[in-house]
Amino acid sequence: MNPRVSINISGYLREEFNSLVYQLRNTVQQADRWIEMIDHQIDGAMKNGSLSIKEVDFSKRTIRVLTRLKVKELGQIADLSPDNLLAVRGCGRKTMNEIKDVIEIYGLTLKTP
């Protein structure tokens, strides 16, 4: 291979690599900004307890149980006891444990009887 061709290819590859690294950095920075924005929104919603149960990673069964209890926001779950949950049709230990695990992530606990 001609040395000039080799240098040209090498220069081209370096430029392409640098361009890809630049694009990747911009994408990562944009993702970081989105994450920060979402975290800020969640923090604000959690401070006033207004995070919807549908915005949280609950199973469909758990959403149905909470809907039967007329719970719309995550903060309302802290007013419930395990007995309140188990009294609802469709709610067993598995659903109650799911609720406990998820609300714990948000710094909440079920009411003690």
N, C-alpha and C positions, 0 to 999 in steps of 0.2 A: 504494500500500500504506500502511496505517495505520502511523505511526511506532512506536506501542506494539507492534504485531505484529512489526515489523522488529527492535525491541530484544529482544523475547522470543525470536525465532528466533535472533538473534545470540548471546544468552546461552545458549540451549540448545546451539547448535553448539559454543560455547566449552567448555561442560561436557563434552560428548561427546568433543571433541578431547582435553581434559585427561585424561579417563577412559581413552581409548585410549593416550595417551602413558604413563600410569601402568602400564597392563597390559603394554605393550611393554617398559618398563623392567624390570618384574618378570620377564617371560619371558626377557629377555636376561641378567639376573642369575642366574636359575635355570640357563640354558644354560651360563653361565660356571662355575657351581659344578659342573655335571656334567662339563664339559671338564676342570676342575681335578682332579676325583675320578678320571676315567679316566686322565689323565696320571700321576697319583700311582700308580695301580695298574700302569700300564705300566712306569713307572720302577722300581717294586719288583720287578716280574717280570723286568725286564731286568738288574737288579743280581745276581739269582741265576740268570739265564739260563733262566728257566722260562716264557717266553712261548711258547705253543703255536704251531706253524707254521700251524695252522688259524685262528688269530686274526690272522694277518698277511695282507696283500693279495697272496697268491700265486695264480697261475692253477691250474686243476685239474691240468694236466699237471705243473706243478712240484710240487704236493702229492703226486702219484703218484710222481714221481722220488724225492722226499725220503722218502716212506713206504717205498719199495723199499730205501732206505739205512738204514731203521729210525730215522730222525731224527724226533723228536717235538717238540723244543723248539728255538727259534731259536738259542740258545747253542751247540747241537751242530753247527750248520752251520760255525762257525768252525774246527772240527777237520777239515774236509774240504778237499781241494785241488781245483783245476779238473779234474785227471786223474781223481780219484775220481768226480766228477760225470759227466764225459763217458763213463766206463766203464759207466754205468747205461743200460739200455734206455729209450729215450724221451727221453734228455737230449742235446740238441745245444747248439750255441753260443747259440741264442736263449734256451733255458731257463737256461743257465748265466749269461748276462748278466742275466736277470731276477733270479736269486738274488743276484748281486753287487749289483745296483742296490738291491734291497729291504734286504739286510742292511747296506748302507752307511748307510742311513737310521738304523739302530739302532746305528751305531758299530762294526760288525763287518766283518771281511774274511775272505776265504777263506785257508786255509793255503797258504803258498808251497811248491812242491815241493822 
